[in-house]
Amino acid sequence: MNDIKDEAIIFDCTYINKSVAHQLEQEKKKKEGDQSGVKPASDNLFAPEFKDIHIYNIICRESQTGIRSVGLKDRNCVHDIDIHDCTLFYMERATDMDTYCDIKTANIKYATY
């Protein structure tokens, strides 16, 4: 991979959203006046889940960041990720991984320009 604009490898859960089907169901209940099953918006959130991913033998040149991961505090949305035997040439940061992500790395060579 060459000339990657931002991150060579990224797992990002920050675009958390509500399920469209669930939103429509809640709106229908409100219109009908049925408040029994209507939950607050925070209870209806949908977060992406990245799991059981194995990445290896990647060579990437000229990305801004080598590996970036952003999880969520109360959800296990990035887990069981294995990245190994890679070479990542980066412009700004080798990694930007938060503590809410379960990513195992091995034999990764980071180099900057």
Secondary structure, DSSP 8 states (H G I E B T S, - for coil): -B--SSEEEEEE-TT-EE-HHHHHHHHHHHHHT--TT---GGGGEE---EEEEEEES-EEEEEEEEEEEE-BTTB--EEEEEEEEEEEEEEEEEEEE-TT--EEEEEEEEEE-
